């Protein structure tokens, strides 16, 4: 809960700061994306996850704050979930008028929670810093709205995590 509050505070600061700027020489609020998909790791069997990011732009540079959370499918014994909060730098590549690619790399706070039903619900948490690499393949259906695919990988010392999302993006 504490980490979600910190993320929400940073996100609010990001919005206020982006909207309060009027000069072309400053960071501009650019887009917001949300999606859902599948995730897998080196240890777990895979599961579902959600994704949210806000992005600002400065010339051709993109700066994004992203939040991702997922849980594995497990019927018996262990259950795992993760949360990732990332600050990312990226660039956009225009393939055509309606198809664009955004690629990102950055740093992330990564936390994994373990719960084992066989040991009386004993829970354990681990956290670390990771290096996320994210790509968005976007298909614009209008000037401001895009549907896309979003494969991600986060390298960290606990468990490298892989995910893929179907995303909706609104560009301001």
C-alpha positions as CSV (number, residue, x, y, z in Angstrom):
1,X,0.0,0.0,0.0
2,X,2.9,2.4,0.8
3,X,4.4,1.8,-2.6
4,X,1.1,2.5,-4.4
5,X,0.8,5.8,-2.5
6,X,4.4,6.8,-3.5
7,X,3.6,5.9,-7.1
8,X,0.3,7.9,-7.0
9,X,2.1,10.9,-5.5
10,X,4.8,10.8,-8.2
11,X,2.2,10.4,-10.9
12,X,0.2,13.4,-9.5
13,X,3.4,15.6,-9.5
14,X,4.1,14.4,-13.0
15,X,0.6,15.5,-14.2
16,X,0.7,18.9,-12.4
17,X,4.2,19.6,-13.6
18,X,3.4,18.7,-17.2
19,X,0.2,20.8,-17.4
20,X,1.8,23.8,-15.8
21,X,4.4,24.3,-18.5
22,X,3.7,26.4,-21.5
23,X,7.1,26.9,-23.2
24,X,8.2,24.7,-26.2
25,X,11.5,24.2,-24.5
26,X,10.0,22.2,-21.6
27,X,8.7,18.7,-21.1
28,X,5.1,18.3,-22.4
29,X,2.6,15.7,-21.2
30,X,2.2,13.3,-24.2
31,X,0.1,10.2,-23.5
32,X,-1.4,7.7,-21.1
33,X,-1.5,4.0,-21.8
34,X,-3.3,1.1,-20.0
35,X,-3.4,-2.6,-20.8
36,X,-3.7,-6.1,-19.6
37,X,-1.9,-9.3,-20.6
38,X,0.1,-12.3,-19.6
39,X,3.3,-12.6,-17.6
40,X,5.9,-15.2,-16.9
41,X,9.2,-15.5,-15.0
42,X,12.1,-17.8,-14.6
43,X,10.6,-19.5,-11.6
44,X,6.8,-19.1,-11.9
45,X,4.4,-20.8,-14.3
46,X,2.9,-17.6,-15.7
47,X,-0.1,-15.6,-15.0
48,X,-2.0,-12.3,-15.7
49,X,-1.0,-8.7,-15.2
50,X,-2.0,-5.1,-15.7
51,X,0.0,-2.1,-17.0
52,X,-0.4,1.7,-16.8
53,X,2.0,4.4,-17.9
54,X,2.1,8.2,-18.4
55,X,4.5,9.7,-20.8
56,X,6.0,13.1,-21.4
57,X,8.0,14.2,-24.4
58,X,10.8,16.7,-25.2
59,X,11.5,16.9,-28.9
60,X,12.0,13.2,-29.9
61,X,12.8,12.0,-26.4
62,X,10.1,10.2,-24.3
63,X,10.1,10.0,-20.5
64,X,7.7,7.6,-18.9
65,X,6.5,6.4,-15.5
66,X,5.1,2.9,-15.6
67,X,3.3,0.7,-13.1
68,X,2.9,-3.0,-13.7
69,X,1.5,-5.7,-11.4
70,X,0.9,-9.4,-12.0
71,X,0.1,-12.7,-10.3
72,X,0.8,-16.3,-11.3
73,X,-1.9,-18.9,-12.0
74,X,-1.6,-21.5,-9.3
75,X,-4.2,-23.9,-8.1
76,X,-2.3,-25.6,-5.2
77,X,0.6,-24.6,-2.9
78,X,2.6,-21.5,-3.7
79,X,1.2,-18.2,-5.0
80,X,3.4,-15.3,-6.3
81,X,2.7,-11.8,-7.4
82,X,4.9,-8.9,-8.3
83,X,4.7,-5.1,-8.5
84,X,7.0,-2.9,-10.6
85,X,7.3,0.9,-10.7
86,X,9.6,2.2,-13.4
87,X,11.1,5.4,-14.7
88,X,11.9,5.0,-18.4
89,X,13.6,6.8,-21.3
90,X,12.5,6.1,-24.8
91,X,12.2,7.1,-28.5
92,X,9.5,6.9,-31.1
93,X,9.9,5.5,-34.6
94,X,7.3,6.3,-37.2
95,X,6.9,3.3,-39.6
96,X,3.9,4.9,-41.4
97,X,1.2,7.5,-40.7
98,X,-0.7,5.0,-38.5
99,X,1.9,2.6,-37.3
100,X,4.5,3.7,-34.7
101,X,7.0,2.0,-32.4
102,X,8.0,3.3,-29.0
103,X,11.0,1.7,-27.3
104,X,12.1,2.3,-23.7
105,X,14.8,1.4,-21.1
106,X,15.1,2.5,-17.5
107,X,15.2,1.6,-13.8
108,X,12.5,0.0,-11.8
109,X,11.6,-0.8,-8.2
110,X,10.6,-4.5,-8.3
111,X,8.9,-6.4,-5.5
112,X,7.8,-10.0,-5.3
113,X,5.5,-11.5,-2.7
114,X,5.4,-15.3,-2.0
115,X,2.6,-17.1,-0.3
116,X,2.6,-20.8,0.4
117,X,-0.8,-22.3,1.5
118,X,0.9,-25.6,2.5
119,X,2.9,-23.7,5.3
120,X,-0.1,-22.0,7.0
121,X,-0.1,-19.0,4.7
122,X,3.5,-17.9,5.5
123,X,4.3,-14.9,3.3
124,X,7.6,-13.5,2.3
125,X,8.5,-10.4,0.2
126,X,11.7,-9.5,-1.6
127,X,12.5,-6.3,-3.5
128,X,15.2,-5.0,-5.7
129,X,16.1,-2.6,-8.5
130,X,15.7,-3.9,-12.0
131,X,16.3,-2.8,-15.6
132,X,13.1,-2.9,-17.7
133,X,13.0,-2.9,-21.5
134,X,9.6,-2.1,-23.0
135,X,8.4,-1.8,-26.6
136,X,5.0,-0.5,-27.8
137,X,3.8,-1.4,-31.3
138,X,1.0,1.1,-31.9
139,X,-1.7,1.2,-34.5
140,X,-3.5,4.6,-34.5
141,X,-7.2,4.4,-35.2
142,X,-7.5,8.2,-35.0
143,X,-5.1,11.1,-34.4
144,X,-5.2,10.6,-30.6
145,X,-6.1,7.0,-30.0
146,X,-4.1,3.8,-30.6
147,X,-4.4,0.1,-30.0
148,X,-1.2,-1.8,-29.5
149,X,1.0,-4.6,-28.4
150,X,3.5,-4.2,-25.5
151,X,6.1,-6.8,-24.9
152,X,8.3,-6.2,-21.8
153,X,11.2,-7.7,-20.0
154,X,12.6,-6.7,-16.6
155,X,16.0,-8.0,-15.6
156,X,16.6,-8.1,-11.8
157,X,18.4,-10.1,-9.2
158,X,15.3,-11.9,-7.9
159,X,13.6,-13.2,-11.1
160,X,13.7,-11.9,-14.6
161,X,10.1,-11.2,-15.6
162,X,8.6,-11.3,-19.1
163,X,5.1,-9.9,-20.0
164,X,3.0,-9.0,-23.0
165,X,0.0,-6.7,-23.1
166,X,-2.7,-5.5,-25.3
167,X,-2.8,-1.7,-24.7
168,X,-5.0,1.3,-25.3
169,X,-3.1,4.6,-25.6
170,X,-4.5,8.1,-25.7
171,X,-2.2,10.8,-27.0
172,X,-2.7,14.4,-25.9
